[in-house]
């Protein structure tokens, strides 16, 4: 889950803010894949124009911004504080390569030993198994070794030549999948020592879902939780819906905007943020589990769903599926709204998605429709 914007940038441009809304600038040195939490918590304030409370924290290698409508400042502040405590635990328990509950579990899986899964990790395993099945294996958190092989288990951007084809092929031949994971009560075991769990392809969505649940427990019914452009919006902004933007995959501002409908998660998976570059060739951090190679030709996939974890996983799976199979995988995963942008700027989407979005700055060069039944 890489950072979404570079040092010195301000609030995400894809969320609509009222005129005069204060925001905070936080600089950081590099994008980070995985759950990296820096103890920076800045309090926002209510706009003079509208009863909108904002607060930011730095987590998951990016800014996470809370926009809360219609609540008292103290209530909103306490709600966000509760979420921040949850994020601390996510950082500790879900990290794919730093010491914690997940790395301890991965050691046991590699040794073929049964292990008691942390209760904060077990639900991710169970949901991952189901999403793996529904995605025809294109969403596969069991390929942590492949992700590490490509250098993405690091706080630094990987450099140097890519791994050898033989090393990649040897690991792919061991075929690590979520079907290798056996769960009995809270005991977890892998039948395949090549399995290494990495929840980076959907942990942000799962975390945002937990954040929204926590906000609702605190009496917050109208809010956006925005983690670097991936977000979930509940309720409304007064008398009108929340309006958010979808980043252009080629870095040219906002590609399209969408008005949310009571409870929407809007997630985009792209090849433009976290990558490995060598001799002018960029290799995306999104790995096709079938080949072990980074996905090419797909610049971004955006999914709208009422569940952040599903939207996050589906955005990854549809990126791997590509233009030829995205609509079949979307249908299998229960996705009603999806849009894919290829390397040439051609947009693939279903008519339902076309009815939700508005392109900003002109239509794309070509739109190809695929119906989701």
C-alpha positions in Angstrom: 0.0 0.0 0.0 2.2 2.7 -1.2 2.1 6.4 -0.4 -0.1 8.4 -2.7 1.6 11.8 -3.0 5.1 13.1 -2.8 6.8 15.3 -0.3 5.4 18.8 0.1 1.9 18.1 -1.4 -1.1 19.1 0.6 -4.6 17.6 0.9 -5.6 15.0 -1.7 -7.0 16.9 -4.7 -9.7 14.3 -5.4 -11.8 15.3 -2.3 -14.0 18.3 -2.6 -13.3 20.8 0.1 -15.3 24.0 0.8 -13.5 27.3 0.1 -11.2 28.4 2.8 -10.9 25.0 4.4 -7.6 24.8 6.4 -5.4 21.9 5.7 -2.0 20.7 7.0 1.2 20.0 5.1 3.2 17.0 6.1 6.4 16.1 4.4 8.0 12.7 4.3 11.0 11.3 2.5 9.7 8.3 0.5 6.6 6.2 -0.3 6.3 3.1 1.9 4.7 -0.1 1.0 3.0 -1.8 4.0 1.8 -0.5 7.3 4.2 2.1 8.5 2.8 4.5 11.1 4.6 7.7 12.1 3.3 9.2 15.3 2.1 12.5 13.7 -1.4 13.5 14.6 -2.6 17.0 13.5 -5.9 18.4 14.5 -8.0 20.2 11.9 -10.7 22.6 12.6 -14.2 23.5 11.6 -14.6 25.7 8.5 -16.3 29.0 8.9 -18.4 28.2 5.9 -19.6 24.7 6.9 -19.7 22.4 9.9 -17.0 20.2 8.5 -14.3 18.8 10.9 -11.0 17.5 9.4 -8.2 15.6 11.0 -5.1 14.0 9.5 -2.6 11.4 10.5 0.2 9.7 8.6 -0.3 6.0 8.3 0.1 3.3 5.6 2.8 5.4 4.0 0.4 8.2 3.2 -1.9 10.8 4.7 -5.2 9.5 6.1 -7.7 12.3 6.3 -11.0 12.2 8.2 -13.7 14.6 7.0 -16.7 14.6 9.4 -19.9 16.5 8.9 -22.3 17.8 11.5 -20.6 16.6 14.6 -19.3 18.6 17.5 -15.5 19.1 17.4 -14.9 17.2 20.6 -17.1 14.2 19.5 -15.3 14.1 16.2 -11.9 14.4 17.8 -12.6 11.5 20.2 -13.9 9.3 17.4 -10.7 9.9 15.3 -8.6 9.2 18.4 -10.3 5.8 18.8 -9.5 5.0 15.1 -5.9 6.1 15.6 -5.5 3.6 18.4 -6.9 0.9 16.0 -4.4 1.9 13.4 -1.6 1.5 15.9 -2.6 -2.1 16.3 -2.9 -2.7 12.6 0.6 -1.4 12.2 1.9 -3.8 14.7 -0.1 -6.9 13.7 -0.4 -6.6 9.9 3.0 -5.6 8.7 4.3 -7.9 6.0 8.0 -7.8 6.8 8.7 -6.1 10.1 8.4 -8.0 13.4 4.9 -8.6 14.5 2.0 -11.0 14.5 2.0 -11.6 10.8 5.7 -12.2 10.4 5.5 -14.7 13.3 2.7 -16.5 11.6 4.6 -16.6 8.3 7.5 -18.2 10.0 5.3 -21.0 11.3 3.6 -21.4 7.9 7.0 -21.8 6.2 8.0 -24.5 8.7 4.7 -26.4 8.2 3.8 -25.9 11.8 0.3 -25.0 13.1 0.1 -21.7 14.8 -2.5 -19.8 16.8 -3.4 -16.7 14.7 -3.7 -13.4 16.4 -7.4 -12.5 16.7 -6.7 -9.3 14.8 -5.1 -11.2 11.9 -7.4 -14.2 11.7 -10.3 -12.3 10.0 -8.0 -11.1 7.3 -7.0 -14.7 6.5 -10.6 -15.8 6.4 -11.8 -13.0 4.2 -8.7 -13.4 2.0 -9.6 -17.0 1.3 -13.1 -16.0 0.2 -11.9 -13.2 -2.0 -9.2 -15.4 -3.5 -11.9 -17.9 -4.5 -14.2 -15.2 -6.0 -11.4 -13.6 -7.9 -10.3 -16.9 -9.6 -7.0 -16.6 -7.7 -6.1 -13.2 -9.2 -6.2 -11.7 -5.7 -3.7 -13.9 -3.9 -2.2 -12.7 -0.6 -0.2 -15.9 -0.4 2.4 -14.6 -2.8 4.4 -12.6 -0.2 7.6 -14.3 -1.3 7.1 -13.1 -4.9 6.5 -9.6 -3.6 9.6 -9.7 -1.5 11.6 -11.2 -4.5 10.7 -8.1 -6.5 12.0 -5.9 -3.7 8.7 -4.5 -2.4 9.2 -5.7 1.2 11.2 -2.6 2.0 10.7 1.0 3.1 12.9 2.1 0.2 12.1 1.9 -3.5 13.8 -1.1 -5.0 16.7 -0.5 -7.4 18.9 -2.6 -9.6 18.1 -5.3 -12.1 14.9 -7.4 -11.6 15.1 -10.9 -10.3 16.1 -13.6 -12.7 13.5 -15.4 -14.7 14.6 -18.7 -13.3 14.2 -17.5 -9.7 10.7 -16.2 -10.5 9.7 -19.4 -12.4 10.9 -21.6 -9.6 8.8 -19.7 -7.0 5.7 -19.6 -9.3 6.1 -23.4 -9.8 5.6 -23.9 -6.1 2.1 -22.3 -6.6 1.4 -20.7 -3.2 -2.3 -20.0 -2.9 -4.8 -19.2 -0.2 -6.2 -22.7 -0.7 -3.1 -24.0 1.0 -4.1 -22.3 4.2 -6.1 -24.5 6.6 -8.0 -22.7 9.4 -9.5 -24.6 12.3 -11.0 -22.3 14.9 -8.0 -20.0 15.6 -5.3 -22.5 14.5 -3.8 -21.9 11.1 -1.5 -24.1 9.0 -0.2 -24.2 5.5 0.1 -27.2 3.3 2.6 -25.4 1.1 5.8 -24.0 2.7 6.1 -21.5 -0.2 3.1 -19.5 1.2 3.9 -16.2 2.8 1.0 -13.9 3.6 1.1 -10.3 2.5 -2.2 -8.4 2.9 -1.0 -5.2 1.2 -3.5 -5.7 -1.6 -6.5 -5.2 0.6 -5.4 -4.3 4.1 -6.0 -0.6 3.5 -9.6 -1.3 2.5 -10.1 -3.5 5.5 -8.6 -0.8 7.8 -10.9 1.8 6.4 -13.9 -0.4 7.0 -12.9 -0.8 10.6 -12.4 2.9 10.9 -15.9 3.6 9.6 -17.3 1.0 12.0 -15.5 2.8 14.8 -16.8 6.2 13.7 -20.4 4.9 13.7 -19.9 3.4 17.2 -19.0 7.0 18.2 -22.2 8.4 16.7 -20.6 9.7 13.5 -22.9 9.1 10.5 -21.6 11.5 7.9 -17.9 11.2 7.1 -15.1 10.3 4.6 -12.1 8.3 5.6 -9.6 9.0 2.8 -6.3 7.1 2.8 -4.3 8.7 0.0 -7.2 8.7 -2.4 -8.7 5.4 -1.5 -11.7 6.1 0.6 -15.0 5.3 2.0 -17.8 7.9 2.3 -20.8 7.5 4.5 -23.9 9.7 4.8 -24.0 13.1 3.1 -22.4 16.5 3.3 -25.4 18.3 4.5 -28.1 18.4 1.8 -25.9 17.0 -0.9 -23.7 13.9 -1.4 -20.0 13.8 -1.0 -18.2 14.4 -4.3 -14.8 12.9 -4.8 -12.3 12.6 -7.7 -10.5 9.7 -9.3 -6.8 10.5 -10.0 -5.6 10.4 -13.6 -3.2 7.5 -13.9 -0.7 9.5 -15.9 -0.5 12.2 -13.2 -2.5 14.8 -15.0 -4.8 15.8 -12.1 -8.3 14.3 -11.8 -9.6 11.9 -14.5 -13.2 11.8 -13.3 -15.4 12.6 -10.3 -18.2 10.6 -8.6 -20.9 11.6 -6.2 -21.2 9.0 -3.4 -24.5 7.4 -2.5 -24.8 7.0 1.2 -22.1 4.4 1.7 -19.5 4.0 -1.0 -15.9 2.8 -1.1 -13.9 4.2 -4.0 -10.6 2.4 -4.5 -8.1 2.7 -7.3 -5.2 0.3 -8.0 -2.5 1.9 -10.2 1.0 1.1 -11.5 2.2 4.7 -11.2 3.1 5.0 -7.6 5.1 2.0 -6.3 7.4 0.5 -8.8 10.9 -0.8 -9.6 12.8 0.9 -12.3 15.9 -0.3 -14.1 17.5 1.0 -17.3 14.4 3.0 -18.1 11.9 0.2 -17.6 9.4 0.4 -14.8 8.0 -2.7 -13.1 4.8 -2.3 -11.2 4.4 -3.5 -7.6 1.2 -5.3 -8.7 2.3 -8.9 -9.4 0.4 -11.4 -11.5 0.4 -14.6 -9.3 0.2 -16.7 -12.4 3.4 -15.6 -14.0 5.2 -13.9 -11.1 5.7 -10.8 -13.3 4.5 -7.3 -12.7 1.3 -6.3 -14.5 1.9 -4.3 -17.7 -0.5 -2.4 -20.0 -3.0 -1.5 -17.2 -2.5 2.0 -15.7 -5.3 1.9 -13.2 -8.5 0.2 -12.1 -11.2 2.0 -10.0 -13.9 0.1 -8.2 -16.9 1.4 -6.3 -18.5 -0.9 -3.7 -20.1 -0.6 -0.3 -17.2 -2.6 1.3 -13.7 -1.2 1.4 -11.9 -4.5 1.7 -13.8 -6.0 -1.3 -13.2 -2.8 -3.4 -9.5 -2.9 -2.6 -9.1 -6.6 -3.4 -11.2 -6.3 -6.5 -9.2 -3.3 -7.8 -6.0 -5.5 -7.6 -7.7 -8.5 -9.2 -9.1 -6.5 -12.1 -5.7 -5.0 -12.7 -4.3 -8.5 -13.0 -7.2 -9.6 -15.2 -6.6 -6.8 -17.7 -8.8 -5.6 -20.5 -9.8 -9.1 -21.7 -11.1 -10.5 -18.4 -11.9 -7.6 -16.1 -15.6 -7.8 -16.6 -15.8 -11.5 -15.8 -13.7 -11.1 -12.6 -15.8 -8.1 -11.5 -19.0 -10.0 -11.9 -17.6 -13.0 -10.0 -16.6 -10.7 -7.1 -19.9 -9.0 -7.0 -18.7 -5.6 -8.3 -21.3 -3.4 -9.9 -19.1 -0.4 -10.7 -15.7 -0.7 -12.3 -13.4 1.2 -14.6 -10.1 0.2 -16.1 -7.6 2.5 -17.9 -4.9 0.9 -20.1 -1.5 2.3 -20.9 -2.8 4.1 -24.0 -5.5 5.9 -22.0 -8.4 3.8 -23.3 -11.1 3.4 -20.7 -13.0 0.2 -20.1 -16.0 0.3 -17.9 -19.5 -1.0 -17.5 -22.6 1.1 -18.2 -23.5 1.3 -14.5 -20.1 2.9 -13.8 -20.6 5.3 -16.7 -23.8 6.4 -15.0 -21.9 7.2 -11.8 -18.9 9.2 -13.0 -18.2 12.4 -14.8 -15.0 12.8 -16.7 -13.1 16.0 -15.9 -11.2 17.9 -18.6 -12.7 16.0 -21.5 -13.5 12.5 -22.5 -10.8 9.9 -22.8 -9.6 8.9 -26.3 -11.7 5.8 -26.4 -14.3 4.1 -24.1 -15.0 0.4 -24.3 -18.0 -0.9 -22.5 -18.4 -4.3 -20.9 -21.7 -5.3 -19.3 -21.8 -6.7 -15.8 -24.8 -8.9 -15.4 
